[in-house]
């Protein structure tokens, strides 16, 4: 829905982010992308509305975008590839489904209200989703074109601590 590489990024954020925040969405999956990325928006830090979206739009012009990038914002560690969050803390945005002929350019230096943790336009990739009452897990996987090796790019788990399993005696 809102990748930092879209020309109308400011418009999309100003129209959809407040709705997702208002209704406390935990996860937004966006497919048919030509990049892979993960970002989260802490409920405590995201403004509820953007009345001056024209200012934000002007802030997003003129940034450098590129190809052949795999980026961990901060540093790449095993911990940065496996993320665990509690339900109700943030909106998690997963852009997935990188395939096809061309990939989008990544504009990593554009400002964002979200905390981008991972982005890449190198590997053809997809997401595997596993849902249980206790958690939801999204694993981003890709293919190295040279070796044809399947790679684990990153994994996001959102834990539902409110879930209480009840046993029924028959």
QUIDAFEN-V410149 format. One line per field, one symbol per residue. phi: phi as a letter, one per 20 degrees, with the letter a starting at -180 (. if undefined). psi: psi as a letter, one per 20 degrees, with the letter a starting at -180 (. if undefined). A space follows every 10 residues. Layout:
BEGIN
phi = ???
psi = ???
END
This chain:
BEGIN
phi = .cefeffdgf ffffedgfff fgelfebcdc dlddbdbcbc cfgfdeffbc fdffffgffe enefcbdmdc cdeobecgff ecdccefneb edddebnebn fddffedfef fbfeefdbbb cdefbbcddc ccgeaccdde cbcfffemfe deeacdcdee fffcfdeded
psi = gnqiiphkgg ggghhhghgh ghjlphpopp alrkrpqpqq ophhipqhrm hlhhggghij qkqpqrrlpo ppodqorhhi ioppqqqjhr pppoprloaa gqqqqpmhjq qqirnphqqq kgqprrpppp prhhrppppp qrpohgijpp qogrpppopn iipoppppp.
END
